[in-house]
Amino acid sequence: MVLLKSALQLLEVIEKGNYEEALSITKAANQEEGGCLTSVASDLIYRVAYCFGNQNNLQLKLLLIRLFDLLTSVPQKYRICYELLTLRTSPLLTEVLVNQLGFLINEEFLEVYELQAAGSRRGVLGKRQLERACRAPMFLPRNAAVATLVYGYLEFTVINTLTAADFPELWEQICNDLPLKLERRLCERLASVDEELWFSIVEAAHVLAFFDKIPFRVPYKFGRLVDCVLNEIASDEAAAYPFLIWYAREHPFSPKLLGHTEPTVLIPNVYDLRYLRLRLAEGICEYVNDSEYRCDGAFVKPLANALRFLHKLCDDCHGIHAAHIDIYAEMFVLLVRFIEDFDLEAHRFVIMKKSQDIIACFPMELRVLLLKRIIGRIINGTHLYLSNESKVLAWLLDQFKQNLCEKICMDELGSVFGLLESVAYDDVPASAAYYCSVLRIVKAYARDCVNMPMLAETRERLVVRVRDELLDYLQCDLMNGKTKRAAKGEQAAIVQPLCSRPLSEEESIQQLHAVLKDCEQTMADIDEVLSRSRRLH
């Protein structure tokens, strides 16, 4: 009767929300009546847990902690914490629950874990050795219930350390089940429009802090949860710091670790500049590869910051090893998907400009090799699906043309023309920028050409093919009667390689006529150069 009366009185006070009085009743009942609430403590814990919201109620937290103190069974405490944590909860309740779990996973469990690891290295311990280890002074737990649990689990785990399947259920749940369920629940909460973002972030921080403080490293990475949080807050905000620390363990050179106002946040500055530059390029590749092509601002901003920082590193230290050229080529090929995406607007131009600046920092020999590698990977890459590939190639060819005054660039131009020989696009109007860039680089080559046989081959295998593609399209268009040609259509048109403004059908046809005229002029210029060369020889 005394138990029932105290429990009912406590429930009534809890229902009214008078948690301070409930805390007093709990203390008094436990002291005066010999701990009569112990047998119903678990039921009271569940009832109090459901009273938690987002408000910071200190008395409610103290009441829940007091009820947990009434429990004497460690497995029971763990089971309650596990069940409540995997349900929808609040930041304050999560804080209490992970603290309770932390009390269970204390130094005794660390000793179990260390002995478990030692057993894996040295082989299976005998039971007599196990008993001696457990009775050593440093191994004596402070709590008898914990001692029983530790010894039982220790005996089970140390004798069965060869496979993960032999670990006790407690360790399996803490290392695998609990992290997985917590991550799934928290990610759903972060994505919900009905939840307040800040409280979801605070709760996620409590969870990561718990797994960071327990005396052993769980194999679970929380990658999805960390990504979800960092997508919602800027890396310079104080709230992002614990998540960045966690993220940095697996991705030490990721663009996410760079600040918006400072050069670096968590990437160490103690590295040699060449080493840091290479690792950052690899970090950018990993960041983009893992994105599954996201193009939102939260993803692109760190990428733009990383390119700014990489440009600074390239500007400060020009020494680049030729053996690393493939890493940089891979990075730029991955960046192409953002450069060709017209929906990104301002971010696209930042990425394009910084890419140009970084390429310009390479020594001339490596710059030419890098551009050729990028062009080759785009043309031959079976895994690339670029809707504006022709415009990207035009942009790269224009950069190549800027260096034609260098002998190394002229020497490598033949292999570039060989790559372009196989390029053809079904959408001829959309490829006008590519045709213009090809013609510009051919004309620039013809002006200072000393290799007449190669120039003649370029005329037949590249320029003539461009002319034929343009003529075929325009003749088909004329036969279909889509548009009427005007005299002004033959005026030279300025074709921007990566212009995002879509042209009207009539403007596209006028542009193609201008490109065709330019193509015929290029052929005439080449013929004149070849004729002059024959007269001289």
KAVEN-V416990 format. One record per residue. N is the residue number from 0. SS is DSSP state (alpha for helix, beta for strand, coil for the rest). PHI is phi in whole degrees, -180 to 180 (* if undefined). BURIAL is I if it has 24 or more other C-alpha atoms within 12 Angstrom, else O. Layout:
BEGIN
n=[N & N]
ss=[SS & SS]
phi=[PHI & PHI]
burial=[BURIAL & BURIAL]
END
This chain:
BEGIN
n=[0 & 1 & 2 & 3 & 4 & 5 & 6 & 7 & 8 & 9 & 10 & 11 & 12 & 13 & 14 & 15 & 16 & 17 & 18 & 19 & 20 & 21 & 22 & 23 & 24 & 25 & 26 & 27 & 28 & 29 & 30 & 31 & 32 & 33 & 34 & 35 & 36 & 37 & 38 & 39 & 40 & 41 & 42 & 43 & 44 & 45 & 46 & 47 & 48 & 49 & 50 & 51 & 52 & 53 & 54 & 55 & 56 & 57 & 58 & 59 & 60 & 61 & 62 & 63 & 64 & 65 & 66 & 67 & 68 & 69 & 70 & 71 & 72 & 73 & 74 & 75 & 76 & 77 & 78 & 79 & 80 & 81 & 82 & 83 & 84 & 85 & 86 & 87 & 88 & 89 & 90 & 91 & 92 & 93 & 94 & 95 & 96 & 97 & 98 & 99 & 100 & 101 & 102 & 103 & 104 & 105 & 106 & 107 & 108 & 109 & 110 & 111 & 112 & 113 & 114 & 115 & 116 & 117 & 118 & 119 & 120 & 121 & 122 & 123 & 124 & 125 & 126 & 127 & 128 & 129 & 130 & 131 & 132 & 133 & 134 & 135 & 136 & 137 & 138 & 139 & 140 & 141 & 142 & 143 & 144 & 145 & 146 & 147 & 148 & 149 & 150 & 151 & 152 & 153 & 154 & 155 & 156 & 157 & 158 & 159 & 160 & 161 & 162 & 163 & 164 & 165 & 166 & 167 & 168 & 169 & 170 & 171 & 172 & 173 & 174 & 175 & 176 & 177 & 178 & 179 & 180 & 181 & 182 & 183 & 184 & 185 & 186 & 187 & 188 & 189 & 190 & 191 & 192 & 193 & 194 & 195 & 196 & 197 & 198 & 199 & 200 & 201 & 202 & 203 & 204 & 205 & 206 & 207 & 208 & 209 & 210 & 211 & 212 & 213 & 214 & 215 & 216 & 217 & 218 & 219 & 220 & 221 & 222 & 223 & 224 & 225 & 226 & 227 & 228 & 229 & 230 & 231 & 232 & 233 & 234 & 235 & 236 & 237 & 238 & 239 & 240 & 241 & 242 & 243 & 244 & 245 & 246 & 247 & 248 & 249 & 250 & 251 & 252 & 253 & 254 & 255 & 256 & 257 & 258 & 259 & 260 & 261 & 262 & 263 & 264 & 265 & 266 & 267 & 268 & 269 & 270 & 271 & 272 & 273 & 274 & 275 & 276 & 277 & 278 & 279 & 280 & 281 & 282 & 283 & 284 & 285 & 286 & 287 & 288 & 289 & 290 & 291 & 292 & 293 & 294 & 295 & 296 & 297 & 298 & 299 & 300 & 301 & 302 & 303 & 304 & 305 & 306 & 307 & 308 & 309 & 310 & 311 & 312 & 313 & 314 & 315 & 316 & 317 & 318 & 319 & 320 & 321 & 322 & 323 & 324 & 325 & 326 & 327 & 328 & 329 & 330 & 331 & 332 & 333 & 334 & 335 & 336 & 337 & 338 & 339 & 340 & 341 & 342 & 343 & 344 & 345 & 346 & 347 & 348 & 349 & 350 & 351 & 352 & 353 & 354 & 355 & 356 & 357 & 358 & 359 & 360 & 361 & 362 & 363 & 364 & 365 & 366 & 367 & 368 & 369 & 370 & 371 & 372 & 373 & 374 & 375 & 376 & 377 & 378 & 379 & 380 & 381 & 382 & 383 & 384 & 385 & 386 & 387 & 388 & 389 & 390 & 391 & 392 & 393 & 394 & 395 & 396 & 397 & 398 & 399 & 400 & 401 & 402 & 403 & 404 & 405 & 406 & 407 & 408 & 409 & 410 & 411 & 412 & 413 & 414 & 415 & 416 & 417 & 418 & 419 & 420 & 421 & 422 & 423 & 424 & 425 & 426 & 427 & 428 & 429 & 430 & 431 & 432 & 433 & 434 & 435 & 436 & 437 & 438 & 439 & 440 & 441 & 442 & 443 & 444 & 445 & 446 & 447 & 448 & 449 & 450 & 451 & 452 & 453 & 454 & 455 & 456 & 457 & 458 & 459 & 460 & 461 & 462 & 463 & 464 & 465 & 466 & 467 & 468 & 469 & 470 & 471 & 472 & 473 & 474 & 475 & 476 & 477 & 478 & 479 & 480 & 481 & 482 & 483 & 484 & 485 & 486 & 487 & 488 & 489 & 490 & 491 & 492 & 493 & 494 & 495 & 496 & 497 & 498 & 499 & 500 & 501 & 502 & 503 & 504 & 505 & 506 & 507 & 508 & 509 & 510 & 511 & 512 & 513 & 514 & 515 & 516 & 517 & 518 & 519 & 520 & 521 & 522 & 523 & 524 & 525 & 526 & 527 & 528 & 529 & 530 & 531 & 532 & 533 & 534 & 535 & 536]
ss=[coil & alpha & alpha & alpha & alpha & alpha & alpha & alpha & alpha & alpha & alpha & alpha & alpha & alpha & alpha & coil & coil & coil & alpha & alpha & alpha & alpha & alpha & alpha & alpha & alpha & alpha & alpha & alpha & alpha & alpha & alpha & coil & coil & coil & coil & coil & alpha & alpha & alpha & alpha & alpha & alpha & alpha & alpha & alpha & alpha & alpha & alpha & coil & coil & coil & coil & coil & coil & coil & coil & alpha & alpha & alpha & alpha & alpha & alpha & alpha & alpha & alpha & alpha & alpha & alpha & alpha & coil & coil & coil & alpha & alpha & alpha & alpha & alpha & alpha & alpha & alpha & alpha & alpha & alpha & alpha & coil & coil & coil & coil & coil & alpha & alpha & alpha & alpha & alpha & alpha & alpha & alpha & alpha & alpha & alpha & alpha & alpha & alpha & coil & coil & alpha & alpha & alpha & alpha & alpha & alpha & alpha & alpha & alpha & alpha & alpha & alpha & alpha & alpha & alpha & alpha & coil & coil & coil & coil & alpha & alpha & alpha & alpha & alpha & alpha & alpha & alpha & alpha & coil & alpha & alpha & alpha & coil & coil & coil & coil & alpha & alpha & alpha & alpha & alpha & alpha & alpha & alpha & alpha & alpha & alpha & alpha & alpha & alpha & alpha & alpha & coil & coil & coil & coil & alpha & alpha & alpha & coil & coil & alpha & alpha & alpha & alpha & alpha & alpha & alpha & alpha & alpha & alpha & alpha & alpha & alpha & alpha & alpha & alpha & alpha & alpha & alpha & alpha & alpha & alpha & alpha & coil & coil & coil & coil & coil & alpha & alpha & alpha & alpha & alpha & alpha & alpha & alpha & alpha & alpha & alpha & alpha & alpha & alpha & alpha & alpha & alpha & coil & coil & coil & coil & coil & coil & coil & coil & coil & alpha & alpha & alpha & alpha & alpha & alpha & alpha & alpha & coil & coil & coil & coil & coil & coil & coil & alpha & alpha & alpha & alpha & alpha & alpha & alpha & alpha & alpha & alpha & alpha & alpha & alpha & coil & coil & coil & coil & alpha & alpha & alpha & coil & coil & coil & coil & coil & coil & coil & coil & coil & coil & coil & coil & coil & coil & coil & alpha & alpha & alpha & alpha & alpha & alpha & alpha & alpha & alpha & alpha & alpha & alpha & alpha & alpha & alpha & alpha & alpha & coil & coil & coil & coil & coil & coil & coil & alpha & alpha & alpha & alpha & alpha & alpha & alpha & alpha & alpha & alpha & alpha & alpha & alpha & alpha & alpha & alpha & alpha & alpha & alpha & alpha & coil & coil & coil & coil & coil & alpha & alpha & alpha & alpha & alpha & alpha & alpha & alpha & alpha & alpha & alpha & alpha & alpha & alpha & alpha & alpha & alpha & alpha & coil & coil & alpha & alpha & alpha & coil & alpha & alpha & alpha & alpha & alpha & alpha & alpha & alpha & alpha & alpha & alpha & alpha & alpha & alpha & alpha & coil & coil & coil & alpha & alpha & alpha & alpha & alpha & alpha & alpha & alpha & alpha & alpha & alpha & alpha & alpha & alpha & alpha & alpha & alpha & coil & coil & coil & coil & coil & coil & coil & coil & alpha & alpha & alpha & alpha & alpha & alpha & alpha & alpha & alpha & alpha & alpha & alpha & alpha & coil & coil & coil & coil & coil & alpha & alpha & alpha & alpha & alpha & alpha & alpha & alpha & alpha & alpha & alpha & alpha & alpha & alpha & coil & coil & coil & coil & coil & coil & coil & coil & alpha & alpha & alpha & alpha & alpha & alpha & alpha & alpha & alpha & alpha & alpha & alpha & alpha & alpha & alpha & alpha & alpha & alpha & alpha & coil & coil & coil & coil & alpha & alpha & alpha & alpha & alpha & alpha & alpha & alpha & alpha & alpha & alpha & alpha & alpha & alpha & alpha & alpha & alpha & alpha & alpha & alpha & alpha & alpha & alpha & alpha & alpha & alpha & alpha & alpha & alpha & coil & coil & coil & coil & coil & coil & alpha & alpha & alpha & alpha & coil & coil & coil & coil & coil & coil & coil & coil & coil & coil & coil & coil & coil & coil & alpha & alpha & alpha & alpha & alpha & alpha & alpha & alpha & alpha & alpha & alpha & alpha & alpha & alpha & alpha & alpha & alpha & alpha & alpha & alpha & alpha & alpha & alpha & alpha & alpha & alpha & alpha & alpha & alpha & alpha & alpha & alpha & coil]
phi=[* & -62 & -61 & -63 & -64 & -65 & -66 & -66 & -62 & -65 & -62 & -64 & -66 & -64 & -59 & -79 & 81 & -92 & -75 & -65 & -66 & -62 & -64 & -65 & -62 & -63 & -63 & -66 & -63 & -72 & -82 & -83 & -116 & 67 & 70 & -70 & -84 & -58 & -70 & -111 & -60 & -64 & -64 & -66 & -61 & -61 & -66 & -68 & -60 & -76 & -85 & -73 & -130 & -90 & -75 & -91 & -107 & -65 & -65 & -66 & -64 & -64 & -63 & -65 & -63 & -63 & -66 & -63 & -65 & -74 & -77 & -107 & -93 & -64 & -59 & -67 & -59 & -62 & -61 & -66 & -60 & -62 & -65 & -70 & -65 & -84 & -93 & -67 & -137 & -122 & -58 & -70 & -66 & -60 & -60 & -64 & -67 & -69 & -66 & -63 & -63 & -62 & -66 & -75 & -96 & -105 & -66 & -63 & -69 & -62 & -64 & -61 & -65 & -66 & -66 & -62 & -66 & -64 & -63 & -66 & -81 & -100 & 108 & -79 & -80 & -74 & -65 & -67 & -62 & -62 & -65 & -63 & -64 & -71 & -93 & -64 & -56 & -69 & -102 & -78 & -69 & -76 & -112 & -63 & -65 & -66 & -61 & -62 & -65 & -62 & -63 & -63 & -72 & -63 & -59 & -70 & -77 & -68 & -76 & -126 & -97 & -75 & -131 & -65 & -67 & -87 & -66 & -64 & -60 & -59 & -67 & -62 & -69 & -67 & -82 & -129 & -64 & -63 & -58 & -63 & -69 & -64 & -62 & -62 & -67 & -69 & -65 & -64 & -68 & -63 & -84 & -77 & -76 & -87 & -102 & -79 & -59 & -61 & -67 & -66 & -68 & -62 & -63 & -62 & -64 & -61 & -65 & -65 & -63 & -62 & -71 & -81 & -95 & -63 & -78 & -156 & -92 & -78 & -73 & -72 & -98 & 57 & -62 & -66 & -65 & -62 & -61 & -60 & -70 & -68 & -75 & -99 & -131 & -73 & -67 & -82 & -75 & -61 & -65 & -80 & -58 & -61 & -74 & -66 & -60 & -65 & -65 & -66 & -65 & -97 & -132 & -67 & -126 & -78 & -57 & -65 & -87 & -98 & -83 & -84 & -112 & -104 & -60 & -136 & -113 & -121 & -82 & -61 & -97 & -82 & -74 & -60 & -59 & -67 & -67 & -62 & -63 & -66 & -65 & -67 & -61 & -65 & -64 & -65 & -60 & -64 & -61 & -73 & -62 & -82 & -83 & 55 & 53 & -86 & -135 & -79 & -60 & -62 & -88 & -76 & -59 & -60 & -65 & -63 & -64 & -63 & -69 & -62 & -66 & -64 & -63 & -63 & -64 & -66 & -72 & -79 & -140 & -89 & -72 & -125 & -84 & -62 & -67 & -97 & -62 & -67 & -65 & -68 & -62 & -62 & -62 & -69 & -63 & -68 & -71 & -57 & -62 & -86 & -66 & -88 & -90 & -70 & -74 & -81 & 51 & -59 & -62 & -63 & -69 & -64 & -63 & -65 & -65 & -68 & -63 & -61 & -64 & -67 & -60 & -67 & -79 & -72 & -56 & -56 & -60 & -74 & -65 & -64 & -63 & -63 & -62 & -66 & -64 & -64 & -60 & -62 & -69 & -70 & -70 & -97 & -72 & -80 & -91 & -93 & -126 & -105 & -72 & -121 & -59 & -62 & -70 & -65 & -62 & -60 & -62 & -69 & -65 & -64 & -69 & -63 & -63 & -63 & -107 & -66 & -71 & -89 & -61 & -61 & -71 & -63 & -67 & -90 & -65 & -60 & -69 & -68 & -61 & -63 & -67 & -73 & -60 & -94 & -84 & -152 & -127 & -71 & -88 & -64 & -59 & -71 & -99 & -59 & -63 & -64 & -60 & -63 & -66 & -61 & -67 & -63 & -72 & -68 & -64 & -64 & -68 & -65 & -64 & -117 & -74 & -118 & -105 & -66 & -59 & -69 & -64 & -64 & -65 & -63 & -61 & -76 & -94 & -125 & -69 & -62 & -67 & -62 & -61 & -64 & -64 & -67 & -63 & -60 & -67 & -68 & -67 & -64 & -66 & -67 & -66 & -78 & 66 & -74 & -151 & -98 & -82 & -116 & -61 & -68 & -67 & -95 & -74 & -62 & -112 & -86 & -109 & -89 & -58 & -125 & -76 & -88 & -78 & -70 & -90 & -72 & -62 & -67 & -64 & -63 & -66 & -61 & -64 & -66 & -63 & -65 & -66 & -62 & -63 & -64 & -65 & -65 & -67 & -63 & -63 & -65 & -63 & -65 & -61 & -66 & -63 & -66 & -65 & -63 & -66 & -66 & -67 & -73 & -108]
burial=[O & O & O & O & O & I & I & O & I & I & I & O & I & I & O & O & O & O & I & O & O & I & I & I & I & I & I & O & I & I & O & O & O & O & I & I & I & I & O & I & I & I & I & I & I & I & I & I & I & I & I & I & O & I & O & O & O & O & I & I & I & I & I & I & I & I & I & I & I & I & I & I & I & I & I & I & I & I & I & I & I & I & I & I & I & I & I & I & I & I & I & I & I & I & I & I & I & I & I & I & I & I & I & I & I & I & I & I & I & I & I & I & I & O & I & I & I & O & I & O & O & O & O & I & I & O & O & O & O & I & O & O & O & I & O & O & O & O & I & I & I & O & O & O & O & I & I & O & I & I & I & I & I & I & I & I & I & I & I & I & I & O & O & O & O & O & I & I & O & I & I & O & I & I & I & I & O & I & I & I & I & I & I & I & I & I & I & I & I & I & O & O & O & O & O & O & I & O & I & I & I & I & I & I & I & I & I & I & I & I & I & I & O & I & O & I & O & I & O & I & I & I & I & I & I & I & I & I & I & I & I & I & I & I & I & I & O & O & I & I & I & I & I & I & I & I & I & I & O & O & I & I & I & I & I & I & I & I & I & I & O & O & I & I & I & I & I & O & O & O & O & O & I & I & O & I & I & I & I & I & I & I & I & I & I & I & I & I & O & O & O & O & O & O & I & O & O & I & I & I & I & I & I & I & I & I & I & I & I & I & I & I & I & I & I & O & O & O & O & I & O & O & O & O & I & I & I & I & I & I & I & I & I & I & I & I & I & I & I & I & I & I & O & I & O & O & I & I & I & I & I & I & I & I & I & I & O & I & I & I & I & I & I & I & I & I & I & I & I & I & I & I & I & I & I & I & I & I & I & O & O & O & O & O & O & I & O & I & I & I & I & I & I & I & I & I & I & I & I & I & I & I & I & I & O & O & O & O & I & I & O & I & I & I & O & I & I & O & I & I & O & O & I & I & I & O & O & I & I & I & I & I & I & I & I & I & I & I & I & I & I & I & I & I & I & I & I & O & I & O & O & I & O & I & I & I & I & I & I & O & I & I & I & I & I & I & I & O & I & I & I & O & I & I & O & O & I & O & O & O & O & O & O & O & I & O & O & O & O & O & O & O & O & O & I & I & I & I & I & O & O & O & O & O & O & O & I & I & I & I & I & I & I & I & I & I & I & I & I & I & O & I & I & O & I & I & I & O & I & I & O & O & O & O & O & O & O]
END
